[in-house]
Every structure is written in structure tokens, then in C-alpha cells.
Amino acid sequence: MKPYVICHMCTSIDGRILANRWPKLAGKKSPGDLFESTADSFRIPAWLVGTTTMREFAGRNARLEARRRRIERTDHLADTRARSFAIGADAKGVLRFQKPDVDGDHVVLLVSGRVSNDYLAHLQEAGVSYLFCGKDRVDVKVALDKIRRLLGIRRLMLEGGGTFNGELLHAGLVDEISQVVAPVVDGGRKITTIFDIPGEPPRKAAALLRLQSNRRLPGGAIWLRYRVARRSGAR
């Protein structure tokens, strides 16, 4: 059991995703504007990112306060009435939150057994929910199962960095790819791309896609939507 996963990203024509490196587009449109407007059109109230991307929305990285109480290591839902969600992976317990939401979306962290009791106490005091998804790393298949079963999320936007997106694609968990292609050539070596499959490069292409739609956007960008027809990591 898992949600229907749409990976929605804005890229250069050579697949890079660090839009802060790019100039404004024609008509003064920014790639970020196009990303947000197209994302909003899906009307999906839940988004998922990896640790690096989630750090952009977290608070200052303060030291945890030492506590001497044991916290039961089970899933914790801090707001059972939440209807929109900002979900991020944090296997090691490195993120800090001073409030329980990102622009109104309730924060849910996917953690592993490596996180400390002090970290769990910090999240509880901040009103943040968390789900245990593995012993020493976040198992993305377990994570999506819990996102569906415990949070009731049927459709999910994947908006992570290349490594996190690549992990979900390789695991056969991405159903659709929505790509806003900006008329920019990035050209930077070692700049993260939309999908960076972890480990050694796969011997074959990671996925076969089927084009569903294409649309021209302001500033010369193009919005492409694909269904994932076959995934190398799928069982």
C-alpha cells in the first residue's frame, strides 16, 4: 500500500535542478514561480523531500537539550486533524524545528532507530509528527506504506533532491514525473540532477516513460508530464 507518487521538479534542459544558479527567464518569470504555479495546479496537500531539502524549512541547528527520560520508540502523530503535510526524511535526527508546520503544512519526519531520545523529545515539544521507517536508515518502501496507512495520503508530491528522488525511482515507487524544463543550460559539473541513482550507475536506464502531456509556459519553459511505464527497481 502506498500513495500515488508524482515527482514534480523544475530543471534546466540538461537536467540540473539548482535553479538559484539560473538567470530570470523572458518576461521576468523565475523558475521558482513556474515550479510553484504548476505544483499548485495538482491540488495535492502533501509533499515529500529528503534531509537536505527539508533543512531549508527547518529552524536553526541548535544543540539538543539533554533529558533523562525514555521515550517509547513508536510512531508519533502530533496533529491527527492535519489535512496538509510537509514530509521529510531524517534518519540521523539532524533537523530542528521550532514550530510544527511549513506554511501551514504539518511537519512529519521519517526517522530511523538511530535517532536519540533527546531528539524525539525535541520533536514532540515542537509539535512535529514522526514515523519510524527503518533500523539505521529510512526505508522508502516502509515510509510510503506508513504515509498511506497512518496519514491517509492517497496522492503525494515528491520534490526532493536528486539522490532522494533517485532512491524512490530506483525502488519502483514513482508513478509519474512532472518536469518543468526552463530554457537554461546549466552546464555545471557535479550539480545535482532530477534523479541521481545511489550507488554504482545502473547498467541500464532507470525507467521507461510514456508522455502524457506537454504544455508551453511563460518565459519559454515547457511542462512535460510522463507516466512511469517500467522501473528498473520495481519487483
C-alpha positions, 0 to 999 in steps of 0.5 A: 500500500502506498500513495500515488507518487508524482515527482514534480521538479523544475530543471534546466534542459540538461537536467540540473535542478539548482535553479538559484544558479539560473538567470530570470527567464523572458518576461521576468518569470523565475523558475521558482514561480513556474515550479510553484504555479504548476505544483499548485495546479495538482491540488495535492496537500502533501509533499515529500523531500529528503534531509537536505531539502527539508533543512531549508524549512527547518529552524536553526541547528541548535544543540539538543537539550539533554533529558533523562527520560525514555521515550517509547520508540513508536510512531508519533502523530502530533496533529491527527486533524492535519489535512496538509503535510510537509514530509521529510526524511531524517534518519540521523535526527539532524533537523530542528524545528521550532514550530510544527508546520511549513506554511501551514503544512504539518511537519512529519519526519521519517526517522530511523532507530538511530535517532536519540531520545533527546531528539524525539523529545525535541520533536514532540515539544515542537509539535512535529509528527514522526514515523519510524521507517527503518533500523539505521536508515529510512526505508522508502518502501516502509515510509510510503506504506506508513504515509498511506496507512497512518496519514491517509495520503492517497496522492503525494508530491515528491520534490526532493533532491536528486539522490532522494528522488533517485532512491524512490525511482530506483525502488519502483515507487514513482508513478509519474514525473512532472518536469518543468524544463526552463530554457537554461543550460546549466552546464555545471559539473557535479550539480545535482540532477532530477534523479541521481541513482545511489550507488554504482550507475545502473547498467541500464536506464532507470525507467521507461516513460510514456508522455502524457502531456506537454504544455508551453509556459511563460518565459519559454519553459515547457511542462512535460508530464510522463507516466512511469511505464517500467522501473528498473527497481520495481519487483 
